[in-house]
Amino acid sequence: MPVDLDSDHLSENNSTIMPSSSPVRIQITSPTYIMSADEVVTFSAKLYDSVNSEVAGNIIWSSTNGTITDEGTFYPWNSGVITIQARHTNLTDEFNITVNPGIGQSLEISIATGQVLQNNILTANLIDARGNPNPTDQAAWSIDGEYFGQGNPVWIPLDIGSYQLTARLYQMEATSTVEVVAGSPYEFIFANDILVRSGSPLQLEPNLVDVNGYSMDTTLAGSQLWFVENGSINNTGYYYASNPGVWNVTVSAGPVSGTGTIRVVPADATASSLAIIPNDDVYYAGEMYELASFRTDNLGFSGLITPPITNFTVSSGTLSQENGRVYWTPMTMGVQTISMDDSGFISTTSVTVEHGLAIDTRIKMTPQNLAVGQQSTVVVQAYDLAGNSWNVNGSIEVLIGNQSTLVSQQDYYTLTPDSVGAFAVRGSWFDEVSGILFESQSIEQVGFGEL
């Protein structure tokens, strides 16, 4: 038989489930507002009638991400703000819960591309069991196999191309190939030694460069329009020479343009090109190399000649003359340019210069100010007479301090001091080129770490 409940009785027992009442609202209850992707949370939902009494009914659960069971147990997938929905017929309630990344299980390099001669911050993420990324500033970095820094160091690539980045944190390691590209199209650059015989055709191919002078595909600028002071040229840059002389040529593509000169010589003109003896792929700082011209005369004969020393220019190093021959001694590592003027014919070439023979070594710590519990990196560096320095795969031993705080990472060491005071190390490196064993020492004071 029905039970007649007055309002007072209903208020005092509002938690009693009334199966005969019709629900008018649904309410979700959560034990937390924030969880990690490694955790599981069980939500509950209740139905209420028009007098705020709890009534029975079937609850259907859903979530915008992850999975949730019929009992309201939620298993997250992706980090972020996830909406949990409880539904009964046409009644719904929603609850937003924040899911943070879980404990890192692997390491991921998050920088995808770089720009040449620009500041590029090296970034890495810890990846949890669900694949959620969480930025970290503790990784140690190597670029193309050479140690670069720790944390989020700023990398300024000196050239375009592919670079291999490696990040290491504890037992985790990640490697990624990063493409360093030029910036936006800025200018067309013509070669300095464009030479053609009168009555002959020539395909002009200027370089399209960014504001720093790095090349890119010429099609990135769009359709090209050409103009030449003498002779004829079509819209593909195909030039047909006419009168001898030095003539201006211009190409434009929208706001990007460039101007160069074409030297048209009579049909019996000579040609000349720069020669470096020996012709190597790599040149070394401090070594001497002969410079000459490979000239073809008007009779078709070719051979080496030596123009005056004043006809040569170099971007780095020194020029000298001995027994009628010109010699170049490079000094600075990197790509260097050599130009030659032989009877009005300009020839330019770019070569790669590497460091010379090592004269000594030194130990470099980063950061140099040591502190208890703070990780630093330690490398052995060699340097040559020209002042070029580079990291070498030397061995390091502790002279003063705890040996166990210094850990080898193949081509560099990590140091995490465990006590204040003096810390001294000795580095050893055998130079297979010169056959010399170099040794160097460094002593630093270890300060207190962060509280």
DOFINU-106671 format. One record per residue: residue in one letter; x, y, z of N, C-alpha, C in turn. Coordinates in steps of 0.05 Angstrom, whole numbers, plus 5000, padded with zeros to 4 digits. Example, Ala and Ser with C-alpha at 12.3 -4.5 7.8 and 13.67 -1.06 7.14 Angstrom:
! DOFINU-106671
A526448865156524649105156526449345156S525749555142527349795143525850015157
***
This chain:
! DOFINU-106671
M501749775000500050005000501850245000P501050464986502750704984503150835011V505550955014506251095039506151385033D504651535049504351825045506551965061L508452085048510652225062510152515061D510152645085509952935085512653065079S512753325076515153465068517353445089D516653445115518653425135520053155134H518452955131519652685129521452655105L520652785083522152775058524852915061S524853145075527253305078529253155095E528253015116530152875134531252625121N530052525101530952275088531352315059N532752535051533052595023534952405009S536352235023538152045011536751785004T534151765012532651515007532051504977I532651274965532051234936529151184932M527851344915525051324910524651214882P524250954879524050844852521550934837S519451024851516951104837517051394828S519051554836519151834828520551864801S519952084787521252144762523552334766P526052264757528352444761528052694743V529052914754529053164739531853274735R533853164749536553254745538453024753I540953044743543052854749545553004757Q547052904777549353044787551652844790I554052934779556452764780558052854805T559252654819561052704841563752574835S565852734839568552634834570352664859P572052474863573852494887576152694882T576552784858578752964852578253124827Y579653354824579453514800581853474782I584053364793586453334777587453044782M588452924760589552654761591752624741S593352414743595452364724594552144705A595852134682595051934662595651644672D597151614693597751354704595551264724E593751434731591851374752589151294741V587351184758584651114752582851244772V580651374763578751504781575951394776T574451344798571651254795569851484803F568051554783566051764787563451634796S561851794810559151704817557151924808A554751834803552652014794549951944808K548452134815545852084828543652234813L541252114814538852234802537052344824Y535952574819534252714839531552784826D529352764843526752844832526253144838S523853224834523253514837523353614865V523353434885523553524913526253454924N528253414906531053364913531453104928S529752914923530252644934531652474914E533352304923534852124905532951904895V533051864870531451654857533151464842A532151224836533751024822533451064792G535450974778535450994749538150904737N538050834712540450744698542150974689I544750964694546651184687548351084664I548551244643550251184620552651384620W555151274621557551434623558951464596S560151694592561851744568563951944574S566051954558568252144562569252234535T570352484534571352594509574052464502N575352344521577852204515578251994537G579651774530579951554549577551364548T577451194568575151004570573951024598I571350974599569950974625567950744625T567950604647566250364649563450434656D561650224656558850274663558650344692E560650284708560650354737561850634742G562850774721563951034724566951044729T568250824725571250814729572550914704F574151124706575351264684578251194681Y579051114656581851054650582751254629P584451444637585251664618587151564597W587151714575589151674553590951914551N589852124538591352364533591152564556S593352714560593252924580591653164570G590753324588589153564581586553564598V584653734590582153754604580153564590I579253364605577453164595574653194607T572653184590569853214599568652934604I567652894628566152654635563152714635Q561552544622558752594620557152354631A555252414648553352224658550552284646R549152074636546552124622544551924631H542152024636539851854641537451964624T536651814605534651894585535552164574N533952374578534652644568536052824588L536852704611538252864632541252814629T542853024630545753004629547153184649D549553104658551253274674554153224664E555753434665558553404656560453504678F562753374678564853444697567553454683N568953674685571553704672573853634692I575453444684577753364701580353404685T582353504699584953564686586753314689V587653214666589452984666592353084660N594153044678596953114674598452874664P600752924649602352694641603352524664G603652264660604552094681607652084682I608651884695611551864698612851794671G615051944665616351904639617551624636Q616851494613617951234607620051234585S619951444569621851474547622351774542L624251824524625052104518624552164489E623652404483622952484455624152764450I625452794427626453054419624153204405S623453444415621153584405621753804385I624353874382624954064361625053924335A623454024315623153874289624953994267T625054254266626654394245628254624257G630254724243631754944252632255144230Q632955384237633655594217636555664220V637855694198640755744198641356024209L643456044225644256304237642156434254Q640256274265638256364283638456214309N637356334330637256194356635155974355N635955724359634255494361634555364388I632355354404632455244431632054944429L633954794440633654504440631754414461T629654274454627554194472627053894470A626353774493625753484493623353444512N621953224508619653144525620152874537L619152844562618852574574616152464565I616052214556613652094546612651884567D610151914576609151724595608151464581A607051284597606151024586603851054566R602351284567600151334548601051494524G603651564523604651724500604352024504N603752114528603452404533606152534538P606652764525609252894528609253084552N611553104565611953294587614753414584P614953684579617553804574619453764597T622053724590624153694610626453884603D627753984623630054164619632554044632Q632653774633634953644646636653474627A635853454602637253274583640053384576A641853204570644453274559644353224529W645553414513645253414484647953364470S647753224447649953194429648953264401I650553394384649853454357651953334339D651053164320652753024302655052874317G654252764340656152594355657952744374E657653014375659353174393657653304414Y658653294439657253414461656753704457F654253804463653554074459652754224484G651254104502650454244526648254084541Q647254204563645254074580642954264585G640554164588638254324593636754394567N636354654563635254754538637154954526P639454864516641455044505640555164479V641655404473641055534447643055454426W642055354404643655254382643455434358I645755534348645755704325647255554302P645755414285647155264263648555454244L650955384236652455554218651955494189D650455284183649955214155647355054154I646155054130643754894125644554594122G642554424124643054134121641853974143S642553714144641453534164643453504187Y642353524211643953484236642653274253Q644353104265643352894282643552984311L641253014324641053104352640552854370T641952844392641652624412641252754439A639052664453638452754480638652514499R639952564522640152344542639352454569L637752284583636952344611636852084626Y638552064646638751814662639251584643Q637451384642637851154625636451184598M635151404593633651444569635251594548E634751534523636151664501634351694477A634551914463632951954438634752084417T634352004392635952124370633952204348S634452434336632752534315634452694295T633652674269634952824248633353084243V634753304247633453574245634553714220E632653814203633453954179633654254185V635954364180636454654182636154774154V634354964151633655074125634155374125A634155484101634455774097631855904105G631956174107629656324114627956394089S626456614090624756694067626456794044P625456764019626956873996627557173999Y630057253994630757533998632057653973E633757503959635157633937636257413918F636357483892637757313872640657403871I642557213872645357273871646557143846F647857303829649157203806652057143812A653256953798656056893801657657133792N660157153803661857383796663457353771D663457113760665157053737663656943713I661357073707659756973684661057063658L661856873642663456933618662256763595V661956893572660856753549662056873523R662356713503663356813478661156943462S661857133446659957263428658757063409G656057083407654656893389654056623402S654656593427654156333441651956363461P650456133466648356143486649456073514L647956153534648656093562646156083579Q645855873595643655853614644555983640L643156203647643756343672642256213695E643656163717642556033740643356173766P642156403772642856543797641956393821N643256433844642356313869640256483882L638256353893636256493910637056453939V637356673953638456653981636556804000D636956734026635456884047637157124055V636257254077637657504085640457454094N641157204102643857134111645557014089G644456994065645956904042645856604038Y644056454050643856174047641856104024S642755904008641355843983638855673987M636955703968634555533968633755493939D631755333934630855283906629655533895T630555603870629655853858626655863853T625355633851622455623846620855723870L622155743893620655843917619956133915A621156283897620556563893618256613874G617456413858615256443839616356483811S614456573793615156613765617256843762Q619056803743621256993740620957163714L621757413716621957593693624857673690W625857673665628657733659628957973641F631158123646631958343628634958353626V635958393601638858413596639358663580E641658783585642359033572643159003543N644358773536645158723508644758423503G644058363479643458083472640558023477S639857773479637057693483636957473504I634557463518634257273540631257213542N630556953548627756883552627156863582N624656783588623756783616624756543632T626356373620627656153634630556223640G631556463632634256543637636256443616Y635256363593636956263571637856513555Y640456563556641656813545643156753519Y642856923499644356903474646057153471A648757123472650557353472650657483444S651157743445651457893419654058053419N653958313426656358473425658158423449P660858433445662658403468662358643487G662858593513662658803533661658683559V661258853578660158773604657358873606W655358703608652558773606651158693632N649258873640647658823664645358623657V644758443676642558263673640958273699T638258273697636558293721634458083720V633857953742631657763745629957853769S627357823767625557903788623257693790A622357653815620057483820618457603843G616357753837614957903857616758113870P616958123897618658313910621658233911V622358003901625057903902626357943875S628858063876630258123851633258093855G634658103833637558093834638758183808T641158303809642458413786645358313785G646258233761648958143758650058253732T652458173725653758253700654658013685I654558033658655557823640657757943624R660057813624662357903608662257743582V661757883560661757763533664457823520V665957613513668557643501668457543472P670357623456670457523428670757223429A670157103406670156803405672856683411D675056833407677656723412678756793440A676956863459677856933486678956693501T680556743521681656533538679856483563A680356283577678856213602680856143624S680056183649681856123671680156033695S681355853711679955763736682055733757L681155763782682955743805683655453811A686155403817687055133824688555143851I687854953869689154933895690754663894I693354683901695054453899696154383927P695554133937693953923924690953983926N689453853909686553883908685253693927D684853783952683753613973680853673979D679553493992676753544002676753724026V678853704043679053854068681853964070Y682054214080684554344084684854404114Y687454414123687954424152689254684160A688254804182689355054192692355024198G693955224189696755224195698455094173E697154954154698654824132698755014108M700854984091701155144067700155004042Y698655144025697655034000698255223977E699055113955699755283931697255363916L697155623907694955723891696055783863A694455713843695255753815692755793798S693155843772691055873753691255663731F689055533725688955343702687855503678R689655583660688955773639688955623612T687055693595686955603567687355843549D689355823531689956053514688256043488N688756243471687156263446687856053426L689955893431690655673414689655403424G688255413447687155163458688955013477F691355133483693155003502692355073531S692654883548691954923576694254843594G694454973618696554913637696455093661L698055033681698155193706699955423703I699155663712700755903715700256023742T702056203750701756333776701456633772P699056743776698657033774700057163798P700357433797701657573820700057533846I701457543868700157493894697857693899T698057933888695958133892693358063877N693457863860691057783845689357573861F690357503885688857303901687757443926T685357353934684157443959683057193974V683257194000682256974016680657084039S678556934048676857024070678156974097S680156794098681556744124684356634118G686256704135688956594131690756804120T693156714111695156894100696156794073L697056994057698256934031701256994032S702856814019705756864019706756783991Q709156873985710356813958713156713962E713856493948716456373950717256243923N719556323913720556223887718456243865G717156483865715256533843712556393847R712156253868709656113873708156243896V705456233895703756353916702656133934Y702856183960701855983979699856103998W697855944005695756024024695955854049T695955984072695955844098693355904113P691355724112688755774126689155784156M687355924170687555944199685055874213T682755944203680155914217678655674207M677555514225675855284217673255384204G672155224186669655284173670055304142V667955404129667955444100669355704094Q671455704078673055944071672955974040T673256224031673056294003675756403993I676456303969678856403955678056503928S678956743920678356863895680956933880M680756923853683156983837682257143812D683857343805683457503781685757443762D685157303740687157243721686457383694S687757603690687357763665684457833661G683157903683680357993682678357773686F679157523687677357303692677457233722I675057253734674857213763673956923769S675456793786674756523794674756503824T672556393835672156373864671456093871T672455993893671755733903671655733934S669955563945669655533974670655263982V672255264004673455014013672854984043T673154744053672754684081675454674095V675654824117678154834133677554704160E679254504167679054384194681354474211H681254404237683354484255685954354248G688154494256690754384252691654184273L694254134275695253954295694854064323A694053894341693653984369696454044381I696454264397698854334412698554294442D696054264451695554214479692654154483T691854084508689054034515688354184540R685754204545684754324569682154184576I681354204601678854084611676754304614K674354264603672154454605669854334620M668854474640666554394655664254584650T661854474646659454634641657154534658P656054704677657154964684659754944700Q661355154699663955144713663655174743N661555314752661155344780659755094791L661354924804660354664813658754704839A656654534842655054534867654154254873V653854204899653053934908650353864896G650153624884647653524873647053634846Q648653814835648053934808649853794787Q648553694766649953564745651453764727S653953714722655553854703656753664683T657453764660658753604639661653674638V663353474633666253514632667353394606V668853554591669953454566672953534565V674453384549677253454542677253594515Q678453834514678653984489681554014481A681953994455684654044443684554304428Y686854434425686954684409689654694394D689554834371691854854354693155134356L695255174340696755434340694955664332A692955614315691255834305689155904325G688955764348686955824368684355674365N684155494345681755324341681655114363S679355064374678954864395676754674388W676954424397674954224391675054014413N672753884417672553664436673853414426V675253274444676553024437675652804457N675852554448674952334464677152244483G677752414503679752354522678652224547S680452124564679552004589680052194612I678352184632678552364655678452204680E680252274699680352134725680252354747V679252274770678952454792681552444809L682652684815685052704832684252774860I682352954863681253034889678253024888G676952864905674152834905673252544902N670652504900669552234898669452144869Q670951934863671151824835668351744825S666551644842663951534834662151754824T662752004830661052224821661552304792L663652194780664352244752663651994735V661752034716660751814700661351854671S662451654658663151674629660651644612Q660251824592658151804573659251774545Q661251604541662551554516664451784508D663352004497665052224488665052464507Y663752434530663852644550663252514577Y663552674599663052574625660952744639T659452624657657652774674658752764703L658552994716659653024744657453124762T656852984783654853074803656153054831P657453274840658953274865657153204888D658253064908656652994932657653134957S659653304955660653444979662053704970V662053904988663254154981666354124985G667754314973670654314975671954304947A674554244947676054234922675453974907F675254004880674853774863676753804839A678653614837680653634816680553384798V680953434772680953214752683353244734R684153014722686253014702685252884676G685653014654684852914628687152814612S686852594598688952484581687752424553W689352494532688452434505690952384488F690852164473692952084455692252174427D693852354415693452454388694752254369E693052104354694151904336695552034312V694852284306696152414283699052484289S699452614312702152694320703652494337G702152294348703352094366704052204393I702752414402703352544427701152494447L701852424472699952394493699752664508F697452784508696953044521695552984548E696353144568695053124595694553414604S692353444618691653704629690153664655Q690253864672688853844698687154084703S685054044720683354264727682454214756I682354434772681354424799679354634803E677054564814674854744819673854714847Q672554924857671354914884668354834881V667454644896664654554897663254704919G661054844911659454994930657054844939F655454964957653054844966650954834944G649354624944647154604924644654744934E642554724918639954844925638654704948L637454864966636054744989633354634979
***
